[in-house]
């Protein structure tokens, strides 16, 4: 089983980075190949160019796909399971991750595929895994959790994934209180991935 982690956080000292390390440890124990797209680490360019916009807006498949986007396409083609790991900022993902979707989910690859351009294969499992200062309960009560689910799972991941899920590791404003529970969730998550993708 090949796993791609699309990781988006600017700080190595962040709790999100701590979660990445815990996740990697668990996945490596299973001896699964893991590839990481570190969007800040690689300085992934999140802004679309005017040529990219023309290609997408007018379905001009003949226009070239930039090299950095093709690299992400190759990673997706190798993967069975994709984990999007990021912090919750202003009720959504960081702009750099949003830009990844804007640029990488291209016409002919992620949608409007043709016989000449079969594009992205259907993945077995897609997970949006995000850290949040507010508790899961609060995010559900105010409707933010549901809006995140609708945007990330129904729109961005959509039918491209057989199974898709959003897990919020909330309550990090009181980190010591939730840290142990989050590690248990990571352990359960890896077992679930084995069911879906093994």
Number of C-alpha atoms within 10 A of each C-alpha: 15 18 22 22 22 19 22 26 21 17 11 10 9 12 17 24 20 12 21 17 12 14 17 17 12 16 19 11 8 13 11 14 12 16 17 15 17 16 18 15 13 8 10 17 16 17 14 12 12 9 14 18 15 13 18 18 10 9 14 15 18 8 12 11 16 13 9 12 17 14 13 17 19 11 18 22 16 14 22 21 24 25 19 19 24 25 24 20 13 8 14 19 20 16 13 19 23 16 16 20 15 17 23 21 20 24 21 20 17 19 13 13 15 12 7 7 12 13 19 18 15 17 20 18 23 23 22 21 20 21 23 20 16 16 18 17 12 13 20 12 11 10 12 16 19 14 15 19 18 15 13 20 21 14 11 17 24 15 13 20 20 13 19 22 17 19 17 22 25 23 21 17 12 12 13 10 11 15 17 10 12 19 15 10 15 20 15 11 16 14 15 13 20 11 10 13 15 12
